[in-house]
């Protein structure tokens, strides 16, 4: 029997997130799962809180997750993912730790776009 690599598990996590079946996503989480949002100081402890949070999130439509990049080293995986419900478009940078072939911990950052500073325009190009 082949054990799934942490990278393959996180790839499956994002594919499952695209189904919007939060209970199916919860099946990929460790019993001791912990999700942290450092920017807001929030901590979601446990699979059921993760499922309830996602199921209750006010969305304009179905969530779509687009993996821009995914890097893995041992039991740690980092992903850069586009997130949209049809009305809003966001980006999530997620740090995963895998234990016992399940996602044990996640730390997630949701960077907001900001206007580029005019003083540095001479050295940059716009990527719109």
The first five atom37 places (N, CA, C, CB, O) and aatype in JSON, in Angstrom:
{
  "aatype": [20, 20, 20, 20, 20, 20, 20, 20, 20, 20, 20, 20, 20, 20, 20, 20, 20, 20, 20, 20, 20, 20, 20, 20, 20, 20, 20, 20, 20, 20, 20, 20, 20, 20, 20, 20, 20, 20, 20, 20, 20, 20, 20, 20, 20, 20, 20, 20, 20, 20, 20, 20, 20, 20, 20, 20, 20, 20, 20, 20, 20, 20, 20, 20, 20, 20, 20, 20, 20, 20, 20, 20, 20, 20, 20, 20, 20, 20, 20, 20, 20, 20, 20, 20, 20, 20, 20, 20, 20, 20, 20, 20, 20, 20, 20, 20, 20, 20, 20, 20, 20, 20, 20, 20, 20, 20, 20, 20, 20, 20, 20, 20, 20, 20, 20, 20, 20, 20, 20, 20, 20, 20, 20, 20, 20, 20, 20, 20],
  "atom_mask": [
    [1, 1, 1, 1, 1],
    [1, 1, 1, 1, 1],
    [1, 1, 1, 1, 1],
    [1, 1, 1, 1, 1],
    [1, 1, 1, 1, 1],
    [1, 1, 1, 1, 1],
    [1, 1, 1, 1, 1],
    [1, 1, 1, 1, 1],
    [1, 1, 1, 1, 1],
    [1, 1, 1, 1, 1],
    [1, 1, 1, 1, 1],
    [1, 1, 1, 1, 1],
    [1, 1, 1, 1, 1],
    [1, 1, 1, 1, 1],
    [1, 1, 1, 1, 1],
    [1, 1, 1, 1, 1],
    [1, 1, 1, 1, 1],
    [1, 1, 1, 1, 1],
    [1, 1, 1, 1, 1],
    [1, 1, 1, 1, 1],
    [1, 1, 1, 1, 1],
    [1, 1, 1, 1, 1],
    [1, 1, 1, 1, 1],
    [1, 1, 1, 1, 1],
    [1, 1, 1, 1, 1],
    [1, 1, 1, 1, 1],
    [1, 1, 1, 1, 1],
    [1, 1, 1, 1, 1],
    [1, 1, 1, 1, 1],
    [1, 1, 1, 1, 1],
    [1, 1, 1, 1, 1],
    [1, 1, 1, 1, 1],
    [1, 1, 1, 1, 1],
    [1, 1, 1, 1, 1],
    [1, 1, 1, 1, 1],
    [1, 1, 1, 1, 1],
    [1, 1, 1, 1, 1],
    [1, 1, 1, 1, 1],
    [1, 1, 1, 1, 1],
    [1, 1, 1, 1, 1],
    [1, 1, 1, 1, 1],
    [1, 1, 1, 1, 1],
    [1, 1, 1, 1, 1],
    [1, 1, 1, 1, 1],
    [1, 1, 1, 1, 1],
    [1, 1, 1, 1, 1],
    [1, 1, 1, 1, 1],
    [1, 1, 1, 1, 1],
    [1, 1, 1, 1, 1],
    [1, 1, 1, 1, 1],
    [1, 1, 1, 1, 1],
    [1, 1, 1, 1, 1],
    [1, 1, 1, 1, 1],
    [1, 1, 1, 1, 1],
    [1, 1, 1, 1, 1],
    [1, 1, 1, 1, 1],
    [1, 1, 1, 1, 1],
    [1, 1, 1, 1, 1],
    [1, 1, 1, 1, 1],
    [1, 1, 1, 1, 1],
    [1, 1, 1, 1, 1],
    [1, 1, 1, 1, 1],
    [1, 1, 1, 1, 1],
    [1, 1, 1, 1, 1],
    [1, 1, 1, 1, 1],
    [1, 1, 1, 1, 1],
    [1, 1, 1, 1, 1],
    [1, 1, 1, 1, 1],
    [1, 1, 1, 1, 1],
    [1, 1, 1, 1, 1],
    [1, 1, 1, 1, 1],
    [1, 1, 1, 1, 1],
    [1, 1, 1, 1, 1],
    [1, 1, 1, 1, 1],
    [1, 1, 1, 1, 1],
    [1, 1, 1, 1, 1],
    [1, 1, 1, 1, 1],
    [1, 1, 1, 1, 1],
    [1, 1, 1, 1, 1],
    [1, 1, 1, 1, 1],
    [1, 1, 1, 1, 1],
    [1, 1, 1, 1, 1],
    [1, 1, 1, 1, 1],
    [1, 1, 1, 1, 1],
    [1, 1, 1, 1, 1],
    [1, 1, 1, 1, 1],
    [1, 1, 1, 1, 1],
    [1, 1, 1, 1, 1],
    [1, 1, 1, 1, 1],
    [1, 1, 1, 1, 1],
    [1, 1, 1, 1, 1],
    [1, 1, 1, 1, 1],
    [1, 1, 1, 1, 1],
    [1, 1, 1, 1, 1],
    [1, 1, 1, 1, 1],
    [1, 1, 1, 1, 1],
    [1, 1, 1, 1, 1],
    [1, 1, 1, 1, 1],
    [1, 1, 1, 1, 1],
    [1, 1, 1, 1, 1],
    [1, 1, 1, 1, 1],
    [1, 1, 1, 1, 1],
    [1, 1, 1, 1, 1],
    [1, 1, 1, 1, 1],
    [1, 1, 1, 1, 1],
    [1, 1, 1, 1, 1],
    [1, 1, 1, 1, 1],
    [1, 1, 1, 1, 1],
    [1, 1, 1, 1, 1],
    [1, 1, 1, 1, 1],
    [1, 1, 1, 1, 1],
    [1, 1, 1, 1, 1],
    [1, 1, 1, 1, 1],
    [1, 1, 1, 1, 1],
    [1, 1, 1, 1, 1],
    [1, 1, 1, 1, 1],
    [1, 1, 1, 1, 1],
    [1, 1, 1, 1, 1],
    [1, 1, 1, 1, 1],
    [1, 1, 1, 1, 1],
    [1, 1, 1, 1, 1],
    [1, 1, 1, 1, 1],
    [1, 1, 1, 1, 1],
    [1, 1, 1, 1, 1],
    [1, 1, 1, 1, 1],
    [1, 1, 1, 1, 1],
    [1, 1, 1, 1, 1],
    [1, 1, 1, 1, 1]
  ],
  "atom_positions": [
    [[0.84, -1.18, 0.0], [0.0, 0.0, 0.0], [0.89, 1.25, 0.0], [-0.96, -0.01, 1.22], [1.82, 1.36, 0.79]],
    [[0.6, 2.18, -0.88], [1.37, 3.41, -0.99], [0.73, 4.5, -0.14], [1.49, 3.86, -2.46], [-0.48, 4.72, -0.2]],
    [[1.55, 5.19, 0.63], [1.06, 6.29, 1.44], [1.12, 7.57, 0.6], [1.89, 6.44, 2.75], [2.1, 7.82, -0.1]],
    [[0.07, 8.35, 0.68], [0.0, 9.61, -0.07], [1.02, 10.59, 0.5], [-1.43, 10.21, 0.0], [1.15, 10.73, 1.71]],
    [[1.75, 11.28, -0.38], [2.71, 12.28, 0.08], [1.96, 13.5, 0.62], [3.67, 12.69, -1.08], [0.81, 13.72, 0.24]],
    [[2.6, 14.28, 1.49], [1.95, 15.51, 1.95], [1.54, 16.42, 0.79], [2.89, 16.27, 2.89], [0.47, 17.03, 0.84]],
    [[2.37, 16.52, -0.24], [2.03, 17.36, -1.4], [0.76, 16.84, -2.08], [3.2, 17.39, -2.4], [-0.12, 17.63, -2.42]],
    [[0.68, 15.53, -2.29], [-0.51, 14.95, -2.93], [-1.75, 15.15, -2.06], [-0.29, 13.44, -3.19], [-2.84, 15.39, -2.58]],
    [[-1.59, 15.07, -0.74], [-2.72, 15.3, 0.17], [-3.23, 16.73, 0.04], [-2.31, 15.02, 1.62], [-4.44, 16.95, -0.01]],
    [[-2.33, 17.71, -0.01], [-2.75, 19.1, -0.14], [-3.36, 19.36, -1.52], [-1.56, 20.06, 0.11], [-4.31, 20.13, -1.63]],
    [[-2.83, 18.74, -2.55], [-3.46, 18.85, -3.87], [-4.88, 18.31, -3.81], [-2.63, 18.09, -4.94], [-5.8, 18.91, -4.38]],
    [[-5.07, 17.19, -3.13], [-6.41, 16.61, -2.99], [-7.3, 17.51, -2.14], [-6.33, 15.21, -2.36], [-8.5, 17.63, -2.41]],
    [[-6.72, 18.15, -1.13], [-7.47, 19.1, -0.3], [-8.08, 20.2, -1.18], [-6.54, 19.72, 0.78], [-9.27, 20.48, -1.07]],
    [[-7.26, 20.81, -2.05], [-7.77, 21.9, -2.91], [-8.78, 21.38, -3.93], [-6.62, 22.6, -3.63], [-9.76, 22.07, -4.23]],
    [[-8.57, 20.19, -4.46], [-9.57, 19.61, -5.37], [-10.89, 19.4, -4.62], [-9.07, 18.26, -5.96], [-11.96, 19.68, -5.17]],
    [[-10.82, 18.93, -3.4], [-12.03, 18.69, -2.6], [-12.67, 20.01, -2.2], [-11.69, 17.87, -1.36], [-13.9, 20.1, -2.18]],
    [[-11.88, 21.02, -1.89], [-12.43, 22.35, -1.6], [-13.27, 22.84, -2.79], [-11.3, 23.36, -1.28], [-14.3, 23.48, -2.59]],
    [[-12.85, 22.54, -4.0], [-13.59, 22.94, -5.2], [-14.96, 22.29, -5.3], [-12.79, 22.62, -6.43], [-15.82, 22.78, -6.04]],
    [[-15.2, 21.2, -4.59], [-16.51, 20.56, -4.61], [-17.5, 21.31, -3.73], [-16.41, 19.1, -4.16], [-18.71, 21.12, -3.85]],
    [[-16.99, 22.15, -2.82], [-17.81, 22.86, -1.83], [-18.51, 21.88, -0.9], [-18.84, 23.76, -2.54], [-19.53, 22.22, -0.29]],
    [[-17.99, 20.68, -0.78], [-18.5, 19.67, 0.15], [-17.6, 19.72, 1.38], [-18.53, 18.21, -0.5], [-16.58, 19.02, 1.45]],
    [[-17.97, 20.55, 2.33], [-17.09, 20.84, 3.47], [-16.88, 19.62, 4.35], [-17.67, 21.98, 4.31], [-15.82, 19.48, 4.97]],
    [[-17.87, 18.73, 4.42], [-17.7, 17.5, 5.2], [-16.65, 16.6, 4.54], [-19.06, 16.75, 5.34], [-15.87, 15.96, 5.24]],
    [[-16.63, 16.55, 3.21], [-15.6, 15.77, 2.5], [-14.22, 16.36, 2.74], [-15.91, 15.72, 0.98], [-13.25, 15.63, 2.89]],
    [[-14.14, 17.69, 2.79], [-12.86, 18.34, 3.1], [-12.46, 17.97, 4.53], [-12.97, 19.9, 2.94], [-11.3, 17.67, 4.79]],
    [[-13.43, 17.99, 5.44], [-13.15, 17.66, 6.83], [-12.55, 16.27, 7.01], [-14.4, 17.76, 7.63], [-11.8, 16.03, 7.96]],
    [[-12.87, 15.36, 6.11], [-12.32, 14.0, 6.18], [-10.81, 13.98, 5.95], [-13.01, 13.11, 5.17], [-10.15, 13.0, 6.27]],
    [[-10.26, 15.06, 5.39], [-8.82, 15.15, 5.14], [-8.07, 15.76, 6.32], [-8.56, 15.97, 3.87], [-6.84, 15.88, 6.29]],
    [[-8.81, 16.16, 7.36], [-8.22, 16.85, 8.5], [-7.99, 15.9, 9.66], [-9.11, 18.01, 8.93], [-8.79, 15.0, 9.92]],
    [[-6.9, 16.11, 10.35], [-6.52, 15.35, 11.54], [-7.51, 15.6, 12.67], [-5.09, 15.71, 11.98], [-8.14, 16.66, 12.71]],
    [[-7.65, 14.66, 13.57], [-8.52, 14.85, 14.74], [-8.11, 16.08, 15.55], [-8.49, 13.6, 15.64], [-8.96, 16.74, 16.15]],
    [[-6.82, 16.38, 15.58], [-6.3, 17.53, 16.32], [-6.07, 18.74, 15.42], [-4.99, 17.16, 17.01], [-5.19, 19.56, 15.69]],
    [[-6.85, 18.87, 14.35], [-6.68, 19.94, 13.37], [-6.74, 21.32, 14.01], [-7.73, 19.83, 12.28], [-7.53, 21.56, 14.93]],
    [[-5.9, 22.21, 13.51], [-5.86, 23.6, 13.97], [-5.62, 24.51, 12.78], [-4.76, 23.81, 15.06], [-4.66, 24.31, 12.04]],
    [[-6.48, 25.51, 12.58], [-6.33, 26.52, 11.53], [-6.14, 27.87, 12.2], [-7.57, 26.54, 10.57], [-6.93, 28.26, 13.07]],
    [[-5.1, 28.57, 11.81], [-4.84, 29.89, 12.37], [-4.82, 30.95, 11.29], [-3.52, 29.9, 13.14], [-4.24, 30.76, 10.22]],
    [[-5.47, 32.09, 11.59], [-5.43, 33.29, 10.76], [-4.66, 34.34, 11.55], [-6.9, 33.79, 10.38], [-5.26, 35.07, 12.34]],
    [[-3.34, 34.45, 11.36], [-2.55, 35.4, 12.15], [-3.0, 36.86, 11.99], [-1.11, 35.29, 11.75], [-2.88, 37.64, 12.94]],
    [[-3.52, 37.23, 10.81], [-3.9, 38.62, 10.59], [-5.06, 39.06, 11.48], [-4.27, 38.83, 9.14], [-5.12, 40.22, 11.9]],
    [[-6.0, 38.15, 11.76], [-7.15, 38.5, 12.6], [-7.03, 37.94, 14.01], [-8.42, 38.0, 11.96], [-7.86, 38.24, 14.87]],
    [[-6.0, 37.13, 14.25], [-5.81, 36.54, 15.57], [-6.79, 35.42, 15.87], [-5.93, 37.59, 16.61], [-6.99, 35.07, 17.03]],
    [[-7.42, 34.84, 14.83], [-8.4, 33.77, 15.04], [-7.75, 32.39, 14.97], [-9.52, 33.87, 14.0], [-6.78, 32.17, 14.24]],
    [[-8.32, 31.49, 15.75], [-7.88, 30.1, 15.74], [-9.12, 29.22, 15.68], [-7.0, 29.76, 17.01], [-10.03, 29.36, 16.51]],
    [[-9.17, 28.33, 14.7], [-10.26, 27.37, 14.55], [-9.71, 26.01, 14.98], [-10.82, 27.34, 13.07], [-8.81, 25.47, 14.33]],
    [[-10.26, 25.47, 16.05], [-9.76, 24.2, 16.57], [-10.76, 23.1, 16.24], [-9.53, 24.29, 18.1], [-11.94, 23.17, 16.61]],
    [[-10.29, 22.08, 15.54], [-11.1, 20.91, 15.26], [-11.78, 20.9, 13.91], [-12.11, 20.78, 16.3], [-12.07, 21.95, 13.33]],
    [[-12.02, 19.72, 13.43], [-12.64, 19.46, 12.14], [-14.04, 20.08, 12.06], [-12.72, 17.96, 11.87], [-14.37, 20.72, 11.06]],
    [[-14.85, 19.9, 13.1], [-16.23, 20.39, 13.07], [-16.31, 21.91, 12.97], [-16.98, 19.92, 14.3], [-17.18, 22.44, 12.28]],
    [[-15.41, 22.62, 13.65], [-15.39, 24.08, 13.54], [-14.99, 24.52, 12.14], [-14.42, 24.68, 14.57], [-15.52, 25.51, 11.62]],
    [[-14.07, 23.79, 11.52], [-13.67, 24.09, 10.15], [-14.85, 23.91, 9.2], [-12.49, 23.19, 9.71], [-15.12, 24.77, 8.36]],
    [[-15.56, 22.8, 9.35], [-16.71, 22.52, 8.49], [-17.79, 23.58, 8.67], [-17.28, 21.11, 8.79], [-18.32, 24.11, 7.7]],
    [[-18.11, 23.9, 9.92], [-19.17, 24.88, 10.21], [-18.79, 26.27, 9.7], [-19.44, 24.94, 11.71], [-19.64, 26.97, 9.15]],
    [[-17.55, 26.66, 9.87], [-17.07, 27.97, 9.39], [-17.26, 28.07, 7.88], [-15.58, 28.17, 9.76], [-17.81, 29.06, 7.4]],
    [[-16.81, 27.07, 7.14], [-16.92, 27.13, 5.68], [-18.37, 27.04, 5.21], [-16.11, 26.0, 5.05], [-18.75, 27.72, 4.26]],
    [[-19.17, 26.21, 5.86], [-20.58, 26.06, 5.47], [-21.38, 27.33, 5.75], [-21.21, 24.88, 6.21], [-22.37, 27.6, 5.07]],
    [[-20.96, 28.11, 6.74], [-21.7, 29.31, 7.15], [-21.2, 30.58, 6.51], [-21.64, 29.46, 8.63], [-21.82, 31.64, 6.66]],
    [[-20.07, 30.51, 5.8], [-19.48, 31.72, 5.24], [-20.44, 32.35, 4.23], [-18.11, 31.4, 4.56], [-20.91, 31.66, 3.32]],
    [[-20.74, 33.64, 4.37], [-21.67, 34.29, 3.42], [-21.02, 34.46, 2.05], [-22.12, 35.67, 3.97], [-20.1, 35.26, 1.89]],
    [[-21.48, 33.72, 1.08], [-20.9, 33.74, -0.25], [-21.94, 34.12, -1.29], [-20.28, 32.38, -0.6], [-23.13, 33.84, -1.12]],
    [[-21.48, 34.76, -2.37], [-22.37, 35.16, -3.46], [-22.71, 33.97, -4.35], [-21.72, 36.27, -4.29], [-23.71, 33.99, -5.06]],
    [[-21.88, 32.95, -4.3], [-22.09, 31.78, -5.15], [-21.15, 30.66, -4.73], [-21.87, 32.12, -6.62], [-20.6, 30.66, -3.63]],
    [[-20.99, 29.74, -5.62], [-20.13, 28.59, -5.4], [-18.68, 29.02, -5.33], [-20.32, 27.54, -6.5], [-18.23, 29.84, -6.14]],
    [[-17.93, 28.47, -4.36], [-16.51, 28.81, -4.23], [-15.68, 28.05, -5.26], [-16.01, 28.49, -2.81], [-15.89, 26.86, -5.5]],
    [[-14.74, 28.76, -5.87], [-13.8, 28.17, -6.83], [-12.39, 28.47, -6.33], [-14.02, 28.73, -8.28], [-12.07, 29.61, -5.99]],
    [[-11.56, 27.44, -6.29], [-10.19, 27.55, -5.81], [-9.24, 27.19, -6.95], [-9.95, 26.63, -4.57], [-9.36, 26.12, -7.54]],
    [[-8.3, 28.09, -7.25], [-7.35, 27.87, -8.33], [-5.94, 27.86, -7.75], [-7.49, 28.96, -9.43], [-5.47, 28.88, -7.24]],
    [[-5.28, 26.73, -7.82], [-3.93, 26.62, -7.27], [-2.95, 27.29, -8.23], [-3.54, 25.12, -7.04], [-2.78, 26.87, -9.38]],
    [[-2.3, 28.34, -7.74], [-1.28, 29.04, -8.53], [0.08, 28.37, -8.38], [-1.18, 30.52, -8.11], [0.82, 28.23, -9.36]],
    [[0.4, 27.95, -7.16], [1.64, 27.21, -6.92], [1.52, 26.42, -5.63], [2.85, 28.16, -6.86], [0.73, 26.74, -4.74]],
    [[2.33, 25.39, -5.57], [2.33, 24.52, -4.4], [3.74, 23.98, -4.24], [1.28, 23.35, -4.55], [4.3, 23.4, -5.17]],
    [[4.31, 24.16, -3.06], [5.67, 23.7, -2.77], [5.64, 22.82, -1.55], [6.63, 24.89, -2.56], [4.9, 23.08, -0.6]],
    [[6.46, 21.77, -1.56], [6.47, 20.84, -0.43], [7.9, 20.52, -0.04], [5.71, 19.55, -0.78], [8.8, 20.42, -0.87]],
    [[8.08, 20.36, 1.27], [9.34, 19.87, 1.82], [8.99, 19.02, 3.03], [10.32, 21.05, 2.19], [8.57, 19.54, 4.07]],
    [[9.17, 17.74, 2.89], [8.81, 16.83, 3.98], [7.31, 16.91, 4.27], [9.61, 17.16, 5.25], [6.49, 16.81, 3.36]],
    [[6.98, 17.1, 5.55], [5.58, 17.14, 5.98], [4.96, 18.52, 5.88], [5.46, 16.64, 7.4], [3.83, 18.73, 6.31]],
    [[5.7, 19.48, 5.31], [5.2, 20.85, 5.18], [4.95, 21.19, 3.72], [6.2, 21.85, 5.8], [5.75, 20.87, 2.84]],
    [[3.82, 21.85, 3.5], [3.41, 22.23, 2.15], [2.92, 23.67, 2.2], [2.31, 21.27, 1.58], [2.25, 24.07, 3.16]],
    [[3.26, 24.44, 1.18], [2.79, 25.83, 1.07], [2.06, 25.96, -0.25], [3.99, 26.86, 1.16], [2.53, 25.49, -1.29]],
    [[0.89, 26.61, -0.21], [0.14, 26.84, -1.44], [-0.22, 28.31, -1.58], [-1.12, 25.97, -1.48], [-0.42, 29.02, -0.6]],
    [[-0.29, 28.74, -2.82], [-0.75, 30.07, -3.21], [-1.97, 29.82, -4.09], [0.39, 30.92, -3.99], [-1.86, 29.27, -5.19]],
    [[-3.15, 30.22, -3.59], [-4.4, 29.84, -4.23], [-5.29, 31.05, -4.47], [-5.14, 28.81, -3.39], [-5.45, 31.9, -3.59]],
    [[-5.87, 31.13, -5.66], [-6.9, 32.12, -5.95], [-8.23, 31.59, -5.46], [-6.95, 32.45, -7.47], [-8.53, 30.41, -5.62]],
    [[-9.05, 32.46, -4.86], [-10.33, 32.07, -4.28], [-11.4, 33.04, -4.78], [-10.26, 32.05, -2.71], [-11.23, 34.25, -4.69]],
    [[-12.51, 32.5, -5.29], [-13.58, 33.37, -5.76], [-14.94, 32.71, -5.54], [-13.39, 33.72, -7.24], [-15.08, 31.49, -5.66]],
    [[-15.92, 33.54, -5.21], [-17.31, 33.07, -5.12], [-18.14, 33.68, -6.25], [-17.93, 33.44, -3.74], [-19.37, 33.66, -6.2]],
    [[-17.47, 34.22, -7.26], [-18.15, 34.85, -8.38], [-18.27, 36.35, -8.23], [-19.5, 34.25, -8.55], [-18.35, 37.07, -9.23]],
    [[-18.29, 36.85, -7.01], [-18.39, 38.29, -6.77], [-17.07, 38.85, -6.28], [-19.5, 38.59, -5.75], [-16.68, 39.95, -6.65]],
    [[-16.4, 38.1, -5.45], [-15.12, 38.55, -4.91], [-14.01, 37.64, -5.41], [-15.14, 38.58, -3.37], [-14.22, 36.46, -5.69]],
    [[-12.83, 38.2, -5.51], [-11.65, 37.44, -5.92], [-10.58, 37.72, -4.88], [-11.17, 37.82, -7.38], [-10.21, 38.88, -4.66]],
    [[-10.09, 36.68, -4.25], [-9.08, 36.79, -3.2], [-7.92, 35.87, -3.5], [-9.69, 36.47, -1.83], [-7.9, 35.14, -4.48]],
    [[-6.96, 35.94, -2.61], [-5.78, 35.1, -2.69], [-5.48, 34.6, -1.29], [-4.56, 35.86, -3.3], [-5.53, 35.36, -0.33]],
    [[-5.16, 33.32, -1.17], [-4.82, 32.75, 0.13], [-3.45, 32.08, 0.03], [-5.89, 31.73, 0.59], [-3.19, 31.29, -0.87]],
    [[-2.6, 32.41, 0.98], [-1.3, 31.76, 1.11], [-1.43, 30.87, 2.34], [-0.1, 32.81, 1.24], [-1.63, 31.36, 3.45]],
    [[-1.31, 29.56, 2.14], [-1.57, 28.6, 3.21], [-0.34, 27.75, 3.48], [-2.77, 27.71, 2.86], [0.3, 27.24, 2.57]],
    [[-0.04, 27.61, 4.76], [1.06, 26.76, 5.22], [0.45, 25.55, 5.92], [2.04, 27.55, 6.19], [-0.25, 25.69, 6.92]],
    [[0.7, 24.37, 5.39], [0.13, 23.12, 5.9], [1.21, 22.3, 6.6], [-0.5, 22.31, 4.75], [2.37, 22.3, 6.2]],
    [[0.8, 21.61, 7.65], [1.64, 20.6, 8.27], [0.82, 19.31, 8.3], [2.1, 21.03, 9.73], [-0.34, 19.31, 8.71]],
    [[1.43, 18.22, 7.85], [0.76, 16.94, 7.75], [1.28, 16.01, 8.84], [0.96, 16.31, 6.34], [2.48, 15.93, 9.1]],
    [[0.34, 15.3, 9.47], [0.69, 14.3, 10.49], [-0.27, 13.12, 10.32], [0.61, 14.9, 11.95], [-1.47, 13.31, 10.14]],
    [[0.26, 11.92, 10.39], [-0.57, 10.7, 10.27], [-1.37, 10.69, 8.97], [-1.52, 10.59, 11.47], [-2.51, 10.23, 8.95]],
    [[-0.79, 11.2, 7.9], [-1.4, 11.23, 6.56], [-2.65, 12.1, 6.48], [-1.75, 9.84, 6.13], [-3.47, 11.91, 5.59]],
    [[-2.79, 13.06, 7.41], [-3.9, 14.01, 7.4], [-3.36, 15.42, 7.65], [-4.97, 13.64, 8.46], [-2.26, 15.58, 8.17]],
    [[-4.15, 16.42, 7.27], [-3.74, 17.81, 7.51], [-3.93, 18.1, 8.99], [-4.56, 18.82, 6.61], [-5.05, 18.07, 9.51]],
    [[-2.83, 18.39, 9.65], [-2.81, 18.59, 11.09], [-2.96, 20.06, 11.45], [-1.54, 18.02, 11.68], [-3.74, 20.42, 12.33]],
    [[-2.19, 20.91, 10.77], [-2.22, 22.35, 11.05], [-2.17, 23.14, 9.75], [-1.06, 22.75, 11.96], [-1.53, 22.74, 8.77]],
    [[-2.86, 24.27, 9.78], [-2.81, 25.23, 8.67], [-2.66, 26.62, 9.27], [-4.09, 25.13, 7.76], [-3.28, 26.97, 10.27]],
    [[-1.82, 27.41, 8.62], [-1.72, 28.83, 8.94], [-1.98, 29.53, 7.62], [-0.31, 29.23, 9.57], [-1.31, 29.27, 6.62]],
    [[-2.97, 30.44, 7.62], [-3.42, 31.01, 6.35], [-3.38, 32.53, 6.4], [-4.83, 30.53, 6.02], [-3.81, 33.16, 7.36]],
    [[-2.86, 33.1, 5.31], [-2.79, 34.56, 5.14], [-3.62, 34.94, 3.93], [-1.31, 35.04, 4.98], [-3.53, 34.31, 2.88]],
    [[-4.44, 36.0, 4.09], [-5.3, 36.5, 3.03], [-4.87, 37.93, 2.72], [-6.83, 36.43, 3.44], [-5.43, 38.88, 3.27]],
    [[-3.87, 38.09, 1.84], [-3.39, 39.44, 1.55], [-4.4, 40.24, 0.73], [-2.06, 39.38, 0.81], [-4.96, 39.75, -0.25]],
    [[-4.62, 41.46, 1.15], [-5.49, 42.37, 0.41], [-4.68, 43.11, -0.64], [-6.2, 43.36, 1.36], [-3.53, 43.48, -0.38]],
    [[-5.25, 43.34, -1.82], [-4.54, 44.14, -2.82], [-4.39, 45.58, -2.31], [-5.28, 44.11, -4.19], [-5.2, 46.06, -1.52]],
    [[-3.36, 46.24, -2.78], [-3.16, 47.64, -2.43], [-2.58, 48.38, -3.62], [-2.24, 47.77, -1.19], [-1.96, 47.78, -4.49]],
    [[-2.78, 49.67, -3.63], [-2.3, 50.51, -4.73], [-0.78, 50.61, -4.66], [-2.96, 51.92, -4.68], [-0.21, 50.81, -3.58]],
    [[-0.13, 50.47, -5.79], [1.33, 50.59, -5.85], [1.75, 52.01, -5.53], [1.85, 50.18, -7.25], [1.09, 52.98, -5.9]],
    [[2.87, 52.12, -4.83], [3.4, 53.43, -4.47], [3.97, 54.12, -5.72], [4.5, 53.31, -3.38], [4.74, 53.52, -6.47]],
    [[3.58, 55.36, -5.93], [4.0, 56.11, -7.12], [5.51, 56.29, -7.18], [3.33, 57.47, -7.16], [6.08, 56.3, -8.27]],
    [[6.17, 56.43, -6.05], [7.61, 56.74, -6.03], [8.46, 55.64, -6.65], [8.07, 56.99, -4.61], [9.59, 55.9, -7.07]],
    [[7.96, 54.4, -6.72], [8.77, 53.32, -7.26], [8.37, 52.92, -8.69], [8.68, 52.12, -6.36], [8.87, 51.92, -9.21]],
    [[7.48, 53.67, -9.3], [6.96, 53.35, -10.64], [8.06, 53.25, -11.69], [5.95, 54.39, -11.06], [7.93, 52.48, -12.64]],
    [[9.13, 54.02, -11.54], [10.2, 54.0, -12.55], [10.93, 52.65, -12.63], [11.22, 55.1, -12.25], [11.64, 52.39, -13.6]],
    [[10.76, 51.79, -11.62], [11.46, 50.51, -11.61], [10.52, 49.31, -11.8], [12.21, 50.36, -10.32], [10.97, 48.16, -11.79]],
    [[9.23, 49.59, -11.96], [8.26, 48.48, -12.02], [7.47, 48.49, -13.32], [7.3, 48.55, -10.84], [7.54, 49.44, -14.11]],
    [[6.73, 47.44, -13.52], [5.75, 47.4, -14.6], [4.45, 46.87, -14.0], [6.25, 46.51, -15.8], [4.48, 46.1, -13.04]],
    [[3.35, 47.27, -14.56], [2.04, 46.83, -14.06], [1.72, 45.46, -14.66], [0.91, 47.86, -14.43], [1.93, 45.25, -15.85]],
    [[1.23, 44.55, -13.87], [0.93, 43.21, -14.37], [-0.58, 42.97, -14.43], [1.59, 42.15, -13.48], [-1.05, 41.86, -14.18]],
    [[-1.32, 43.99, -14.75], [-2.79, 43.86, -14.81], [-3.23, 43.18, -16.05], [-3.45, 45.19, -14.71], [-4.43, 42.99, -16.25]]
  ]
}
